[in-house]
Amino acid sequence: MNLKRDFIWFLPLLAMFSAPLWWPMAGALLEPRGDFDVPPPQDISHLKSFVMEQVVLSQYRQGREEMILNAARINSGIHEDVLEMEKIEAQLFDSDGRSAFLSGGEAFYHTGQEIITVIDDVLVQTPEGREMRTEALRYLVKYRKVKTAEAVLLTGDNLRVAGNNLFYDLVDGRLRIGGGVKVDLN
């Protein structure tokens, strides 16, 4: 009789006969955890949506008027922190009370980030009389800066500048155009 070979057959027999003792613990260990039921549909009655037409929004900071925005239509949109606007025109005031003019076909105001994204035939007119045209830009309300990564055309007195991005600071009037800049002085 070979004990090593007999011992190898003895282990499966021992596991089979002792299964009633250890099987409940192993089964509990292998049981799935968590809830696998389909969740009930969300209650959307708490979501508030609205649509307003011919709206004027104004913003003041430290008693000074910073912005007057006219929109043909405003709605609450898909996300609760985004306002969707159509046909906007805005006056953006600098610290001296002079105003820049901003217009576009469509805009989105991200209330949490304080950013207005304007798209579709965007026009910016500076207090100095320069005009900037692009297809999309962002107005950073908190910092009072306008920027775009789209192609831009700047026109002014005897000046025409085309580039691929723009940065305009409403506080101090600094303007930067970059990316393949072409200048035409008349």
LUMNUNU-614012 format. One record per residue (C-alpha): x negated, y negated, z; residue number from 1. Coordinates in pm, 1 decimal. Layout:
BEGIN
px, py, pz, pos
X, Y, Z, NUM
...
% end
This chain:
BEGIN
px, py, pz, pos
0.0, 0.0, 0.0, 1
-131.6, -342.0, -104.9, 2
-32.2, -608.5, 150.7, 3
-107.1, -907.3, -72.7, 4
120.2, -780.8, -349.3, 5
397.6, -686.2, -104.9, 6
373.0, -1027.0, 62.8, 7
436.3, -1204.5, -270.4, 8
769.5, -1017.8, -305.0, 9
854.5, -1083.6, 52.9, 10
863.2, -1467.6, 14.4, 11
1155.0, -1478.7, -234.7, 12
1351.7, -1233.8, -22.5, 13
1288.9, -1444.8, 286.4, 14
1402.9, -1762.8, 103.7, 15
1719.4, -1588.6, -21.6, 16
1822.1, -1446.8, 315.5, 17
1744.9, -1767.2, 506.7, 18
1925.4, -1991.8, 253.0, 19
2234.7, -2042.5, 474.8, 20
2007.6, -2207.5, 731.5, 21
1825.0, -2457.7, 506.6, 22
2067.0, -2502.0, 211.6, 23
2295.3, -2768.3, 375.8, 24
1992.8, -2987.9, 454.9, 25
1851.6, -2954.1, 101.3, 26
2195.3, -3019.8, -49.2, 27
2238.2, -3333.3, 161.0, 28
1895.7, -3452.1, 47.0, 29
1990.9, -3405.4, -318.1, 30
2333.2, -3571.5, -289.9, 31
2365.0, -3894.9, -491.7, 32
2362.7, -4214.3, -286.5, 33
2575.6, -4520.4, -344.0, 34
2916.6, -4590.3, -488.1, 35
2973.3, -4467.0, -842.2, 36
3330.4, -4592.9, -872.7, 37
3402.4, -4851.9, -1141.9, 38
3419.6, -5193.5, -975.5, 39
3751.5, -5373.9, -997.1, 40
3771.7, -5664.2, -1244.7, 41
3645.1, -5993.9, -1107.5, 42
3896.5, -6244.0, -984.9, 43
3855.4, -6539.7, -1219.1, 44
4122.7, -6752.6, -1056.3, 45
3852.5, -6935.6, -860.1, 46
3679.2, -7049.8, -1180.1, 47
3781.3, -7397.1, -1280.1, 48
3769.7, -7520.1, -1634.5, 49
3877.4, -7845.7, -1788.2, 50
3882.0, -8040.9, -2112.0, 51
3881.2, -8421.6, -2117.9, 52
3895.1, -8654.9, -2414.6, 53
3753.5, -9007.2, -2458.4, 54
3537.3, -8991.8, -2145.5, 55
3296.7, -9252.7, -2010.7, 56
3031.7, -9135.1, -1764.7, 57
2807.2, -9381.0, -1585.3, 58
2511.9, -9324.9, -1358.8, 59
2365.3, -9559.6, -1102.9, 60
2048.1, -9515.6, -899.0, 61
1961.2, -9743.9, -608.0, 62
2231.7, -9987.6, -716.3, 63
2102.8, -10014.4, -1074.3, 64
2287.6, -9895.7, -1378.0, 65
2084.4, -9626.2, -1555.8, 66
2319.5, -9475.6, -1810.7, 67
2659.8, -9520.9, -1970.0, 68
2763.3, -9220.5, -2177.4, 69
3071.2, -9211.9, -2401.5, 70
3192.4, -8874.9, -2527.0, 71
3484.0, -8793.8, -2755.6, 72
3540.0, -8471.1, -2561.9, 73
3394.4, -8298.3, -2255.4, 74
3470.8, -7946.2, -2139.6, 75
3338.1, -7734.2, -1858.2, 76
3193.5, -7471.9, -2090.4, 77
3099.1, -7113.7, -2017.8, 78
2868.5, -7175.8, -1721.8, 79
2980.1, -7369.7, -1419.4, 80
2672.2, -7596.5, -1418.6, 81
2692.5, -7698.2, -1788.4, 82
2916.9, -7963.6, -1939.9, 83
2968.2, -7944.6, -2316.4, 84
3015.4, -8280.8, -2489.7, 85
3109.3, -8380.4, -2843.9, 86
3020.7, -8700.6, -3031.7, 87
2820.7, -8877.8, -2767.1, 88
2687.2, -9230.7, -2750.4, 89
2479.9, -9339.4, -2453.7, 90
2311.5, -9655.2, -2334.9, 91
1999.2, -9579.5, -2132.0, 92
1877.4, -9877.9, -1929.0, 93
1514.8, -9945.1, -1837.1, 94
1402.6, -10116.2, -1515.3, 95
1434.7, -10462.8, -1678.4, 96
1798.0, -10401.6, -1777.0, 97
1720.0, -10357.0, -2147.1, 98
1893.7, -10062.4, -2305.9, 99
1803.9, -9787.8, -2548.3, 100
2081.7, -9628.6, -2750.8, 101
2121.7, -9250.8, -2791.5, 102
2379.2, -9076.5, -3011.5, 103
2441.4, -8726.5, -3138.8, 104
2708.3, -8486.2, -3254.2, 105
2697.4, -8243.4, -2963.9, 106
2539.9, -8241.9, -2617.6, 107
2505.8, -8020.2, -2311.4, 108
2454.5, -8163.4, -1963.1, 109
2285.1, -7916.5, -1725.9, 110
2398.8, -8058.9, -1393.1, 111
2160.9, -7861.4, -1170.2, 112
1852.8, -7952.9, -1374.7, 113
1975.0, -8302.3, -1470.5, 114
1895.6, -8251.8, -1840.5, 115
2105.0, -8364.8, -2135.2, 116
2035.0, -8167.6, -2453.6, 117
2156.8, -8351.7, -2764.3, 118
2180.9, -8181.5, -3104.1, 119
2310.5, -8254.6, -3452.6, 120
2191.9, -8578.2, -3615.5, 121
2035.0, -8740.2, -3309.7, 122
1950.0, -9110.2, -3313.9, 123
1754.4, -9305.6, -3051.9, 124
1718.8, -9684.8, -3079.5, 125
1464.1, -9847.2, -2848.9, 126
1506.5, -10195.0, -2698.3, 127
1225.2, -10308.9, -2931.9, 128
1437.9, -10219.4, -3236.8, 129
1267.9, -9894.7, -3340.5, 130
1481.8, -9599.6, -3450.6, 131
1398.2, -9233.3, -3397.9, 132
1587.7, -8958.8, -3577.7, 133
1570.8, -8585.9, -3510.0, 134
1795.9, -8280.0, -3498.3, 135
1763.4, -8205.0, -3125.0, 136
1618.7, -8364.3, -2813.5, 137
1633.2, -8352.5, -2437.3, 138
1686.0, -8643.0, -2203.4, 139
1541.0, -8570.3, -1859.5, 140
1778.0, -8778.5, -1648.1, 141
1581.5, -8754.2, -1323.9, 142
1254.7, -8868.9, -1487.0, 143
1416.6, -9093.9, -1751.0, 144
1220.7, -8942.7, -2037.8, 145
1323.4, -8832.9, -2386.6, 146
1140.2, -8548.7, -2556.8, 147
1177.3, -8318.6, -2853.8, 148
982.4, -8042.3, -3023.2, 149
1170.5, -8094.4, -3350.8, 150
1062.1, -8293.5, -3654.6, 151
1108.5, -8664.2, -3584.1, 152
1114.1, -8980.4, -3793.8, 153
1036.7, -9317.3, -3634.1, 154
1114.4, -9635.6, -3823.7, 155
1061.6, -9994.8, -3724.0, 156
937.8, -10328.6, -3859.1, 157
713.3, -10232.7, -4153.3, 158
649.9, -9892.6, -3993.9, 159
750.2, -9536.9, -4074.0, 160
607.5, -9246.1, -3871.3, 161
694.4, -8878.7, -3919.4, 162
583.0, -8605.2, -3679.9, 163
675.3, -8272.4, -3525.7, 164
736.4, -8375.6, -3163.9, 165
817.1, -8684.6, -2960.8, 166
788.8, -8810.6, -2604.6, 167
947.7, -9141.5, -2501.5, 168
937.2, -9283.5, -2147.6, 169
1229.7, -9516.1, -2076.4, 170
1069.2, -9655.9, -1762.1, 171
759.9, -9809.5, -1921.6, 172
838.1, -9776.6, -2294.5, 173
548.9, -9541.7, -2377.6, 174
600.6, -9347.6, -2698.2, 175
403.8, -9051.6, -2831.1, 176
454.0, -8865.4, -3158.7, 177
245.3, -8558.9, -3239.5, 178
209.4, -8260.1, -3466.9, 179
118.7, -8341.9, -3827.2, 180
179.2, -8715.0, -3796.2, 181
220.3, -8917.0, -4115.8, 182
214.8, -9296.0, -4091.7, 183
334.7, -9539.6, -4358.6, 184
268.3, -9909.9, -4296.4, 185
456.1, -10139.7, -4533.8, 186
% end
